Amino acid sequence: RTAAINDLLINPLTTLQSGEAGTFKFDGDLLNSGSRIDIGGFQANLGFKIFNARIAGLDTIGSPLSILDPMDKFPHNLNNTASIGIGGKPLRFAASILFFLNGDEDQQLRNEVDISLDLS
């Protein structure tokens, strides 16, 4: 069973940001790096990019849930506990990654990969 914080806080915030309950979207580039290389007469542009990232399943918080809970034997410590990925829906981190190497017309390399990591 999911916690009330999903309906009270997480779903409204994520819907406002992405239009989708429980999901944050980061459209565009998170990292975009490139340089010109020259190795023994081989010249090319080399690049690496991470883009269109998203975190889904943020609305799967359930019991046990404890935030800023004082600990009896340790008065200066606070306990924070949360279960995420409740109800068969995992917490998912996803992004697209692009690697490219552009030399002359005969030397073109472009690899684009969509990756995701599910936690439950």
C-alpha positions in Angstrom: 0.0 0.0 0.0 1.4 3.4 -0.9 1.7 6.3 1.5 -0.5 9.5 1.6 2.6 11.6 0.7 2.2 10.3 -2.9 -1.2 12.0 -3.3 -0.5 15.0 -1.2 3.0 16.0 -2.4 4.7 13.9 -5.0 1.9 13.5 -7.6 1.0 17.3 -7.7 4.7 18.3 -7.9 5.6 15.8 -10.6 2.5 16.5 -12.6 3.2 20.2 -12.5 6.8 19.6 -13.7 6.3 16.9 -16.3 2.6 16.5 -16.9 2.9 12.9 -15.7 2.2 11.9 -12.1 5.2 10.3 -10.4 7.7 11.4 -13.1 10.3 14.1 -13.3 11.5 14.8 -16.9 14.7 16.6 -17.8 14.4 17.3 -21.5 17.5 18.4 -23.4 21.1 18.0 -22.5 22.4 17.1 -19.0 25.9 16.7 -20.3 27.3 17.7 -23.7 31.0 17.5 -24.2 33.2 17.3 -27.3 36.6 18.1 -28.6 38.8 17.9 -31.7 41.5 15.2 -31.7 44.6 14.9 -33.8 46.4 11.6 -33.4 49.1 10.7 -35.9 47.4 12.5 -38.8 44.0 11.3 -37.9 41.7 14.2 -37.2 38.2 14.0 -35.9 35.6 15.5 -33.7 34.8 13.3 -30.6 31.7 13.8 -28.5 29.7 12.5 -25.6 26.2 13.5 -24.6 23.7 12.5 -21.9 20.2 13.8 -22.6 16.4 13.4 -22.0 16.7 12.0 -18.5 13.7 11.0 -16.4 13.0 9.6 -13.0 9.7 7.6 -12.9 7.9 5.8 -10.1 8.5 8.5 -7.5 4.8 8.0 -6.5 5.6 4.5 -5.2 6.5 5.4 -1.6 4.9 3.1 1.0 5.3 1.7 4.5 7.4 1.8 6.4 7.8 5.6 6.0 9.5 7.6 8.8 10.9 11.1 8.2 12.9 13.0 10.9 11.9 10.5 13.6 13.9 11.0 16.8 15.8 8.0 18.1 15.4 7.2 21.8 18.9 6.1 22.6 20.6 8.6 20.3 19.1 12.1 21.0 21.2 13.8 18.4 20.2 11.4 15.6 17.1 11.4 13.4 15.8 8.3 11.6 14.6 8.5 8.0 13.1 5.4 6.4 11.2 5.0 3.2 10.2 2.1 1.0 10.1 3.0 -2.7 8.9 0.8 -5.5 5.8 -0.4 -3.8 2.9 -2.0 -5.7 4.9 -3.7 -8.4 6.0 -0.3 -10.0 9.7 0.2 -9.7 11.6 3.5 -9.3 13.2 4.0 -12.7 16.1 6.2 -13.8 16.4 6.6 -17.6 18.4 8.6 -20.0 19.8 8.6 -23.6 23.5 8.5 -24.2 25.2 9.5 -27.5 28.8 8.9 -28.4 30.2 10.1 -31.8 33.4 10.3 -33.7 33.4 12.2 -36.9 36.4 12.1 -39.1 36.3 12.6 -42.9 33.4 11.2 -45.0 34.5 7.6 -44.6 35.0 7.8 -40.9 31.7 8.4 -39.1 30.8 6.7 -35.9 27.6 7.4 -34.0 26.2 5.3 -31.2 23.0 6.3 -29.3 21.7 4.2 -26.5 18.7 4.5 -24.2 19.4 3.1 -20.8 17.3 2.6 -17.6 17.8 1.3 -14.1 14.8 -0.1 -12.2 14.9 -0.3 -8.4 12.2 -2.0 -6.4 
